[in-house]
């Protein structure tokens, strides 16, 4: 059977409290690909599109590839940027028609000026263009928002199951299975959403959520159930439909979808307190570092609030300043975003001793800039680190050392880079020449995506409740556009 599908990508993860606006140039610096020309460096959000292309061609189908655009998480997307990207995708689709199905790779937490549910708006417009009978399916990040608009416009939605996101390709393959079933075997997806009324960040690498992911996969093997997603949501977006939800897709069985979503959602609510990562305040975390001796593995300290992956700047100095104040050495930090000083470091050269005003550039959430004397230990152009089967560029990097350049036990090392990105893998240290096994502690600017890469080398992993625009005090985050009652803002929002 000769069929034709259309694919495209649009997304970003919007932190409404980030000082960094999301405009067209940020998409261009992150991922802006036309005609499927991804080149050698494919980002995480390009992988599903390549998966669908290969699967479709193996079926003998034609693939029309529209715009693929993704931006590093930051603040609200400008109206001009969103409308330009949306309209280009719609124009690509119109040019490709007639098509037999549309498959979109979205994030789900994109908030634009005038569009609190930007990707919901895109899905609605795609549906208007293709009509009611053409299958419309989408893959989304589990930190996206599950909104009524997305549900109503789509035939099937699948969200990542894992945090860190190591399963984008697996979920893409599952979505294609559903699309293929709709086009060749008369499959008729039915979806149901259950609102858990919860805000938070919930790693899937620890129990009980690790077991819940296994339970979702087991349910998908039962007759009639096509997909089960736990949509964590993104707590730093100021948008009305925020919070955790369960989404179930069945084969033409609405009652089964409703019952399964409700059962799973109530289980999540009943176990809510156990799902949250054990956050530790900064000084208690540094006490662990000060007391650490003799291990061949480093402690891993997550600077959770300065994670560029949740829209933070990546240049905060709170942890570094406290390490200096407490005279705690043998610690390395990566990556600290300061493109201005990276240029200075390359001008100075390897081995140079220079004075620097480091970090703290993007406002109060970044802390104060620190005036330091550092040694430039090494310099690397165009560095990258692996993530989820893709490559994440670090840009140009400089390894700086505070303290005696010959004193590994007492110095503080800082990997400064030119491209905003979080820590995914120990390569964010080693690519700059620093052996990640040498320090007694590694401070990673990340919330959870570091886990898959760093857990194999870790003595222990400590999630720090650090200051910044990614605060983990979810009860205190203000959401002017949200009227729904949500835990932990409310003890029991179901009352």
C-alpha positions, 0 to 999 in steps of 0.5 A: 500500500502506497501511503504518504505521511507528513512529519514535523517538530516544534517545541521548547520547555518554557520556564515563565520565570526565566530571564531569557526570552525565547526568540527565533535566534534561540531556535536557530542556535539549538535546532532549526532543520528543513527537509530532514537535513539533520547532518551528523549532529542529531539532537534528541528532538531530531531522533523521533523524526529520523525514526519515523522516516526510516520506519515509513520507508521500510513500509514503502511509504513516502515521507514529507518532512516539514520544519523541525524546530526546537529551542533550549529551554528559556522564558516565554516564546515571543509571539513573532517567533511562535507564529513564524514557526507554526505558520511555516509548518502549516505551509509545509503541510499544505504543500505536502497534501494530500497526506494519509497521516501527520506525525509531530514531535512536540515538547508540550510545555511551550508557552508563547506570548498570547498562546499559553498552550502553543503546541495545543494551538498548533495541533488544532490548526493542523486538524483544521487543515487536514480534516477529521479523518486523517490520523494526527499523532504526536510524541511529547516530553513527559514534562509537557502539559497534557491539555484538553486542546491537545487531547481533542485535536489528536488521535493519539499522544505518547509521552516519554516514560523515563526521566532522564529521557533515554527513551525518545526513540522507543516512544517514537517507534510505539507511536509509529506502530499506532499510526501503522495500525490506523492506516493498515489495520483499522485501529481506532485509538481512544484516549482518556486523561486523569488529572492527579492535581500535583506539581513537582519533579519526579525522577523515574530512577528511584522507587516507587516511580521506577516500578510504576514505569514498569507497570505502565509497560506491563499494561501495554501488553494487555489486550486493548491497551495501546499506550500508557503515559504519566505526564509529569508536567512542568511546574515552572510554566505559568499556564492554566492547565499545569500539573501531573496527569495520566494518559491512556490510549486504547483500541476503540475502548473508551471505558477501558481507557477511563478506568485504567487512567483513573486507577493509575491516577489515584495510585499516583495521588496516594503515593505522592509524597514518596515520588518527590526526590529527596532534596538537600539544602546547600550547606548540608550537601557541602557538609557531605563533601567536607567529610568525604575521604578515601573513595575512588568515586566522587559524590555527585551534587546536582545544582537543580535550580540552575539547570538550563534544561528547565530554563535557568541561565546556567551561570549561577554562582551560589554553589561556587561562592559557598565552596570558596567561603567554606574553603572546600576544595577537591571539587569540580563544577560543570558546565558554567555558562559564561561565553564572554569569559570563554573568549577571554580564556582563549585569548589568554591561552592554556596555562595563563593566570588571569583575573576573572569576573565569573558568572552571575550575569542574568540577574538575581536568580544567577547570584552575584558575579565572582571576582577570582584569580584562576589558571586556564588549565585547558581549552577545547573548541566545539566540544560535545557530550552524549545524551539519549543517543544524541549529541549535545553541544557544549560549545567552546570550553575552558577548564579553570582552576581556583587555587594552586594549579598543582594542588588537586586535593584543595583546588576548585575546578570550573568548566566554563562553556559558551553554549547554554546546556546542562550536564548530561554525561561525565564527558562535560568534564573529561572533554576539557581534560579534567578526569571526573574520577579525580575530584571528591565531588562533582557539581553538575548543573542539572536536575535529573538528566545527568543521572544516566551518565553519572550514576555509574561513577557516583559514590552517591547522588545528592539533589541540592535545593539550591537558589535560582529560577528553578526553585524546588519549593513547589508550594511557593511558586506563584502561577497567576494564570492557574486557578486549579488547586494543586498539591503541594500548594493545597494539602488535598486539592480533591476536597 
